[in-house]
């Protein structure tokens, strides 16, 4: 197992690797995996599975629907995921259902906007607290896109890099 984690950004449902977050990660962390995940959930997960096959430890950053994907991936491969950073994750959607009775022990940091009108914080909070045993939940003064606060997060620490 390599000491340096493999860092991956997973965009949201209607975004792409060329969105503001993907562009930020690509510019600031050139070694980070920033790919497009098109199609329905399982098609996206199949691509993620192929992309990460044999790689570990993983630091997964997932935004909205990508946060759901990251959580499901961690549920399926807990031993390979070192950390999750979830941005307004859509944990309330059906694909997480098989994981709802599990607990995951890797460090998880969630940023969620107080004014998010896409993914309801009140639905996410109890799911996150039940699923993740090592959780830091930051409710920030922002909306779903987190565009006002996203670049202020301590990404070097979150990603485990000395960039």
C-alpha positions as CSV (number, residue, x, y, z in Angstrom):
1,X,0.0,0.0,0.0
2,X,1.4,3.3,-1.0
3,X,1.7,6.1,1.6
4,X,0.5,8.9,-0.7
5,X,-3.2,8.7,-1.2
6,X,-4.9,8.7,-4.6
7,X,-7.2,11.7,-4.7
8,X,-10.4,11.7,-6.7
9,X,-13.0,14.3,-7.3
10,X,-16.5,13.1,-8.3
11,X,-18.8,15.9,-9.7
12,X,-22.5,16.3,-9.2
13,X,-25.5,15.1,-11.3
14,X,-25.7,18.1,-13.7
15,X,-22.0,19.1,-13.5
16,X,-18.9,17.7,-15.1
17,X,-15.2,17.6,-14.6
18,X,-15.0,21.0,-16.2
19,X,-17.3,22.7,-13.6
20,X,-15.9,25.2,-11.1
21,X,-14.9,22.5,-8.5
22,X,-13.4,20.2,-11.1
23,X,-11.5,23.0,-12.6
24,X,-10.3,24.1,-9.2
25,X,-8.9,20.6,-8.3
26,X,-7.4,20.1,-11.7
27,X,-5.5,23.4,-11.5
28,X,-4.4,23.2,-7.9
29,X,-3.8,19.4,-7.6
30,X,-2.5,18.2,-11.0
31,X,-2.2,14.6,-9.8
32,X,-5.8,14.4,-8.7
33,X,-8.2,12.2,-10.7
34,X,-10.9,14.5,-12.1
35,X,-13.1,12.6,-14.6
36,X,-16.6,12.9,-16.2
37,X,-19.2,10.6,-14.9
38,X,-22.2,10.6,-17.3
39,X,-25.4,8.6,-17.3
40,X,-27.5,6.9,-14.6
41,X,-26.2,6.0,-11.2
42,X,-24.9,2.5,-11.9
43,X,-23.2,3.5,-15.1
44,X,-21.4,6.2,-13.2
45,X,-20.5,3.7,-10.4
46,X,-19.2,1.2,-13.0
47,X,-16.9,3.9,-14.4
48,X,-15.7,4.8,-10.9
49,X,-15.1,1.1,-10.1
50,X,-13.0,0.6,-13.2
51,X,-11.1,3.9,-12.6
52,X,-10.2,3.0,-9.1
53,X,-9.5,-0.7,-9.5
54,X,-6.4,-1.6,-7.6
55,X,-5.8,1.9,-6.3
56,X,-5.6,2.7,-2.6
57,X,-5.5,4.4,-0.2
58,X,-8.2,6.7,-1.6
59,X,-9.3,10.2,-0.7
60,X,-12.7,10.7,-2.4
61,X,-14.2,14.2,-2.7
62,X,-17.8,14.1,-3.9
63,X,-20.1,17.0,-4.7
64,X,-23.9,16.4,-4.3
65,X,-24.7,13.3,-6.4
66,X,-20.9,12.7,-6.5
67,X,-21.0,12.7,-2.7
68,X,-23.6,10.0,-2.9
69,X,-21.4,8.1,-5.3
70,X,-18.4,8.5,-2.9
71,X,-20.4,7.2,0.0
72,X,-21.7,4.2,-1.9
73,X,-18.1,3.4,-3.1
74,X,-16.8,3.7,0.5
75,X,-19.6,1.4,1.7
76,X,-18.6,-1.2,-1.0
77,X,-14.8,-0.8,-0.4
78,X,-14.3,0.5,3.1
79,X,-10.8,-1.0,3.3
80,X,-9.6,1.1,0.4
81,X,-11.0,4.5,1.3
82,X,-8.8,6.6,3.7
83,X,-11.1,9.7,3.8
84,X,-14.2,11.2,2.4
85,X,-14.9,14.8,1.8
86,X,-18.5,15.4,0.9
87,X,-19.9,18.6,-0.4
88,X,-23.7,18.9,0.1
89,X,-23.9,15.1,-0.5
90,X,-27.2,13.6,-1.7
91,X,-27.2,10.9,0.9
92,X,-31.0,10.8,1.1
93,X,-31.4,9.2,-2.3
94,X,-32.2,5.5,-2.9
95,X,-28.7,4.2,-4.1
96,X,-27.5,4.6,-0.5
97,X,-30.2,2.3,0.8
98,X,-28.0,-0.9,0.9
99,X,-25.5,1.0,3.1
100,X,-28.0,2.5,5.6
101,X,-27.6,-0.3,8.2
102,X,-23.8,-0.1,8.1
103,X,-21.3,2.2,9.8
104,X,-18.2,3.4,8.1
105,X,-15.1,4.3,10.2
106,X,-12.9,6.4,7.9
107,X,-12.7,10.2,8.6
108,X,-15.5,12.0,6.9
109,X,-15.8,15.8,6.5
110,X,-19.1,17.2,5.2
111,X,-19.7,20.8,4.1
112,X,-23.3,21.7,3.7
113,X,-24.9,25.0,2.9
114,X,-27.4,26.4,5.4
115,X,-29.4,27.8,2.4
116,X,-29.2,24.6,0.3
117,X,-32.5,24.2,-1.5
118,X,-31.5,21.2,-3.6
119,X,-30.2,18.7,-1.0
120,X,-32.0,19.2,2.4
121,X,-29.7,19.5,5.3
122,X,-32.4,18.1,7.7
123,X,-32.6,14.9,5.6
124,X,-28.8,14.5,5.4
125,X,-27.8,15.2,9.0
126,X,-29.3,12.1,10.6
127,X,-28.2,9.8,7.8
128,X,-24.6,11.1,8.0
129,X,-24.5,10.8,11.8
130,X,-25.8,7.2,11.7
131,X,-23.5,6.1,8.8
132,X,-20.2,7.8,9.6
133,X,-18.6,7.1,13.0
134,X,-15.8,9.7,12.5
135,X,-17.8,12.7,11.1
136,X,-17.1,16.4,11.0
137,X,-20.2,18.2,9.7
138,X,-19.7,21.8,8.8
139,X,-22.9,23.8,8.1
140,X,-21.8,26.9,6.3
141,X,-23.5,30.1,5.2
142,X,-23.9,29.1,1.6
143,X,-26.2,27.5,-0.9
144,X,-26.0,24.1,-2.6
145,X,-23.2,25.0,-4.9
146,X,-21.0,26.2,-2.0
147,X,-19.5,28.7,-4.3
148,X,-19.1,31.4,-1.6
149,X,-17.2,29.1,0.7
150,X,-15.6,26.3,-1.4
151,X,-12.3,27.9,-2.1
152,X,-11.9,28.8,1.6
153,X,-11.7,25.2,2.9
154,X,-8.3,23.9,3.9
155,X,-7.9,21.6,0.9
156,X,-4.3,20.8,1.6
157,X,-5.2,19.3,5.0
158,X,-8.5,17.7,3.7
159,X,-6.6,16.0,0.9
160,X,-3.6,15.0,3.0
161,X,-1.2,16.9,0.9
162,X,1.6,19.4,1.6
163,X,0.8,21.3,-1.7
